Amino acid sequence: MKNILLGKMKRLIASIAIGFLLFICPDVKAQLKVGSEGIFVQPGTVFYTEGLTLVPATEWGMNNLMITKQMQTVIWPKFNSIQRIYRFSRPATFDGELALNYEDVELNGNEGKSLVLAYSKAPSNNYKDFTLVKESVANPTERYVGQLFGDKITFSDLTAVTMESGKEAYSDLIANNMITPNGDGVNDTWIVKNIHLYPNNELKIYDREGRLVFNMIGYDNTWGGTFNGSALPEDSYYYVLYFDSGKAKRSGFISVVRE
């Protein structure tokens, strides 16, 4: 237990130190070594580029390596990444201290205090290709998230995201099973509680004969029992809510009652 606590303290201290360097020493120049195999950053050197800080623990090779900052996101079923990805022109192997800073406008619905680093071994926009660094240390005051990697990791894309909870996927979605679209302002549309937490969804609604009567990407609780603008008859309708480009779904029935 003592060793575990000591290890966590070391990671915390290291990440705080990165944040300190990030904001007071952005102009520190890397100490480089040029050898027959290319350019190397010396151990312990602060290497900084466009909001990304790396302090390698061992010689870090940079031969034919280019780092680009892209203002895009990785799509998760619930929490999308912040609006920033660092893309490496080839997979880089690294151990040492690493920190990513961000602007508030890049949070993309995430909370700074809940951010963890996420990296993939190849360029990707699929969250399943990313590894979450669950022990990342986030500092929302100074707007950075960092970690000390004692073992070497290999990454091509690097970003940050709010870590998913351990509960069952989509368990916080609560769908109403009946609507009464009579214009009284009560229960006039089909409501799926917390659907806003899963913006990357697609809804399909079918009648008893299996005909598609409604289809919407990014459902927003606005369906009022209509088909092409005309009121559907009282009946039960079957719905399917797709998530993650169809890889997951929720389904059930909706009764349309007109009083």
C-alpha positions as CSV (number, residue, x, y, z in Angstrom):
1,M,0.0,0.0,0.0
2,K,2.9,2.4,0.8
3,N,4.4,1.8,-2.6
4,I,1.1,2.4,-4.3
5,L,0.6,5.7,-2.4
6,L,4.2,6.7,-3.2
7,G,3.7,6.0,-6.8
8,K,0.5,8.1,-7.0
9,M,2.3,11.0,-5.2
10,K,5.1,10.9,-7.7
11,R,2.7,11.0,-10.6
12,L,0.8,13.9,-9.0
13,I,4.0,15.8,-8.3
14,A,5.3,15.2,-11.8
15,S,2.1,16.4,-13.4
16,I,1.9,19.5,-11.3
17,A,5.5,20.2,-12.2
18,I,4.6,19.8,-15.9
19,G,1.8,22.4,-15.5
20,F,4.2,24.8,-13.8
21,L,6.7,24.4,-16.7
22,L,4.0,24.7,-19.2
23,F,3.0,28.2,-18.2
24,I,6.2,29.7,-17.1
25,C,8.7,28.2,-19.4
26,P,7.2,27.9,-22.9
27,D,10.3,29.2,-24.5
28,V,12.7,26.7,-23.0
29,K,14.7,25.1,-25.8
30,A,15.2,21.4,-26.1
31,Q,18.6,20.0,-25.6
32,L,19.2,17.9,-28.7
33,K,21.7,15.3,-29.8
34,V,22.3,14.6,-33.4
35,G,23.5,11.1,-34.2
36,S,23.7,8.8,-37.2
37,E,20.1,7.7,-36.6
38,G,18.7,11.2,-36.4
39,I,17.8,13.8,-33.8
40,F,17.2,12.9,-30.1
41,V,15.8,15.0,-27.2
42,Q,18.0,14.4,-24.2
43,P,16.4,13.0,-21.0
44,G,14.9,15.6,-18.6
45,T,14.6,18.2,-21.3
46,V,11.4,20.2,-21.6
47,F,10.1,19.9,-25.1
48,Y,7.1,22.2,-25.8
49,T,5.1,22.6,-29.0
50,E,1.7,24.4,-29.4
51,G,0.3,23.5,-26.0
52,L,1.9,20.0,-25.7
53,T,4.7,19.5,-23.2
54,L,6.9,16.4,-23.1
55,V,9.8,15.7,-20.7
56,P,11.4,12.4,-21.8
57,A,12.9,10.1,-19.2
58,T,15.2,8.5,-21.8
59,E,16.5,9.7,-25.1
60,W,13.5,10.5,-27.3
61,G,14.1,10.0,-31.1
62,M,12.5,12.6,-33.4
63,N,13.9,11.5,-36.7
64,N,11.3,12.2,-39.4
65,L,8.7,13.0,-36.7
66,M,6.2,15.9,-37.2
67,I,3.6,16.9,-34.7
68,T,0.5,18.8,-35.8
69,K,-2.3,20.3,-33.7
70,Q,-5.8,19.7,-35.2
71,M,-8.9,21.3,-33.9
72,Q,-11.1,18.3,-34.2
73,T,-12.7,15.7,-31.8
74,V,-12.9,12.0,-31.3
75,I,-16.5,10.8,-31.1
76,W,-17.4,8.7,-28.0
77,P,-20.9,7.4,-27.4
78,K,-21.3,9.8,-24.5
79,F,-18.4,12.1,-23.8
80,N,-16.7,13.4,-26.9
81,S,-13.1,14.4,-26.7
82,I,-12.0,18.0,-26.3
83,Q,-11.7,19.9,-29.6
84,R,-8.0,19.3,-30.0
85,I,-6.0,16.3,-31.3
86,Y,-2.2,16.1,-31.5
87,R,-1.3,13.9,-34.5
88,F,2.2,12.5,-34.9
89,S,3.4,11.7,-38.5
90,R,4.5,8.3,-37.3
91,P,3.8,6.3,-34.0
92,A,6.1,7.7,-31.3
93,T,7.4,5.7,-28.3
94,F,7.7,7.8,-25.2
95,D,8.3,7.5,-21.5
96,G,8.5,10.4,-19.0
97,E,6.2,13.4,-18.3
98,L,3.5,14.5,-20.7
99,A,0.9,17.3,-20.4
100,L,-1.7,18.7,-22.7
101,N,-3.1,22.2,-22.1
102,Y,-6.4,23.5,-23.6
103,E,-8.6,26.5,-23.8
104,D,-12.1,26.6,-22.1
105,V,-13.7,26.9,-25.6
106,E,-12.2,23.6,-26.5
107,L,-13.8,21.6,-23.7
108,N,-16.6,20.5,-25.9
109,G,-18.9,19.6,-23.0
110,N,-16.2,18.1,-20.8
111,E,-15.3,19.3,-17.4
112,G,-11.7,20.2,-16.9
113,K,-11.5,18.5,-13.5
114,S,-12.7,15.2,-15.0
115,L,-10.4,15.1,-18.0
116,V,-8.0,12.2,-18.7
117,L,-5.5,11.7,-21.5
118,A,-6.4,9.4,-24.4
119,Y,-4.1,8.1,-27.1
120,S,-4.2,5.8,-30.1
121,K,-1.4,3.9,-31.8
122,A,-2.6,4.9,-35.3
123,P,-4.5,7.9,-36.6
124,S,-8.1,7.4,-35.8
125,N,-11.5,9.0,-35.1
126,N,-12.9,5.9,-33.5
127,Y,-12.9,5.9,-29.7
128,K,-12.4,2.1,-29.6
129,D,-8.9,2.7,-30.9
130,F,-8.0,4.9,-27.9
131,T,-6.5,4.0,-24.5
132,L,-7.7,6.1,-21.6
133,V,-5.0,7.1,-19.0
134,K,-7.2,6.7,-16.0
135,E,-4.7,8.1,-13.5
136,S,-4.2,11.4,-15.4
137,V,-3.9,14.4,-13.2
138,A,-6.2,17.3,-14.3
139,N,-5.7,20.9,-13.2
140,P,-8.8,23.0,-14.4
141,T,-7.4,26.2,-12.9
142,E,-4.3,26.1,-15.1
143,R,-6.2,24.2,-17.8
144,Y,-4.0,21.2,-18.4
145,V,-4.1,17.4,-17.9
146,G,-0.9,15.4,-17.5
147,Q,0.7,12.2,-16.4
148,L,4.1,10.6,-15.7
149,F,4.6,7.5,-17.8
150,G,7.1,5.2,-16.1
151,D,6.7,2.6,-18.8
152,K,7.0,3.3,-22.5
153,I,3.8,4.0,-24.4
154,T,3.3,4.3,-28.2
155,F,1.0,6.8,-29.6
156,S,0.1,8.5,-32.9
157,D,-3.0,10.6,-31.8
158,L,-3.3,12.3,-28.5
159,T,-6.3,14.1,-26.9
160,A,-8.3,14.3,-23.7
161,V,-11.8,13.2,-22.7
162,T,-14.0,12.8,-19.7
163,M,-13.6,9.2,-18.5
164,E,-16.7,7.0,-18.8
165,S,-18.2,5.7,-15.6
166,G,-18.4,2.0,-14.8
167,K,-22.2,1.8,-15.0
168,E,-24.0,0.0,-17.8
169,A,-23.9,1.8,-21.1
170,Y,-27.0,3.9,-21.8
171,S,-28.6,3.0,-18.5
172,D,-29.4,6.7,-17.8
173,L,-31.7,6.9,-20.8
174,I,-35.3,6.8,-19.7
175,A,-37.9,6.7,-22.6
176,N,-41.5,7.5,-22.2
177,N,-43.8,4.8,-23.6
178,M,-46.8,6.9,-24.5
179,I,-47.6,10.4,-26.0
180,T,-50.8,12.3,-26.1
181,P,-50.3,14.8,-28.9
182,N,-53.4,17.0,-28.4
183,G,-51.7,20.4,-28.2
184,D,-52.2,20.9,-24.5
185,G,-48.4,21.2,-23.9
186,V,-48.3,18.1,-21.8
187,N,-46.8,14.9,-23.2
188,D,-47.2,16.1,-26.7
189,T,-43.9,14.7,-27.9
190,W,-41.9,11.6,-27.2
191,I,-39.3,12.3,-24.5
192,V,-36.2,10.3,-23.9
193,K,-34.6,11.6,-20.7
194,N,-30.9,12.3,-21.0
195,I,-30.8,11.9,-24.8
196,H,-28.8,15.1,-24.9
197,L,-25.9,13.2,-23.4
198,Y,-25.8,11.0,-26.5
199,P,-26.0,13.4,-29.4
200,N,-24.5,10.8,-31.8
201,N,-27.7,8.8,-32.1
202,E,-30.3,7.9,-34.8
203,L,-34.0,7.2,-34.2
204,K,-36.2,5.1,-36.4
205,I,-39.9,4.6,-35.7
206,Y,-42.1,1.9,-37.5
207,D,-45.8,1.2,-37.6
208,R,-47.4,-2.3,-37.2
209,E,-46.7,-3.1,-40.9
210,G,-43.0,-2.3,-40.5
211,R,-43.2,0.9,-42.5
212,L,-40.8,3.6,-41.4
213,V,-42.8,6.6,-40.2
214,F,-40.1,8.7,-38.7
215,N,-36.3,8.9,-39.0
216,M,-33.9,11.4,-37.3
217,I,-30.2,11.6,-36.7
218,G,-29.5,13.3,-33.4
219,Y,-33.0,12.9,-31.9
220,D,-34.0,15.9,-29.8
221,N,-37.3,14.9,-28.1
222,T,-39.4,16.6,-30.8
223,W,-41.4,13.8,-32.4
224,G,-45.2,14.4,-31.9
225,G,-46.7,11.3,-33.5
226,T,-46.6,12.5,-37.1
227,F,-45.6,11.2,-40.5
228,N,-44.5,13.7,-43.1
229,G,-46.3,16.4,-41.2
230,S,-49.6,14.5,-40.9
231,A,-51.0,13.1,-37.6
232,L,-50.6,9.3,-37.3
233,P,-53.6,7.3,-36.0
234,E,-53.8,6.0,-32.4
235,D,-51.7,2.9,-32.2
236,S,-48.5,1.4,-30.9
237,Y,-45.3,2.1,-32.8
238,Y,-42.0,0.4,-32.6
239,Y,-38.8,2.5,-32.1
240,V,-35.1,1.7,-32.4
241,L,-32.5,4.2,-31.1
242,Y,-29.0,3.5,-32.6
243,F,-25.8,4.6,-31.0
244,D,-22.1,4.5,-32.0
245,S,-22.9,4.3,-35.8
246,G,-25.3,1.4,-35.2
247,K,-23.0,-0.7,-33.0
248,A,-25.4,-0.4,-30.0
249,K,-29.2,0.2,-29.8
250,R,-32.2,0.6,-27.5
251,S,-35.7,-0.4,-28.7
252,G,-39.3,-0.5,-27.5
253,F,-42.8,0.6,-28.1
254,I,-44.6,4.0,-28.1
255,S,-48.3,4.3,-27.8
256,V,-49.9,7.3,-29.5
257,V,-53.2,8.3,-27.7
258,R,-55.3,11.1,-29.0
259,E,-57.9,12.4,-26.5
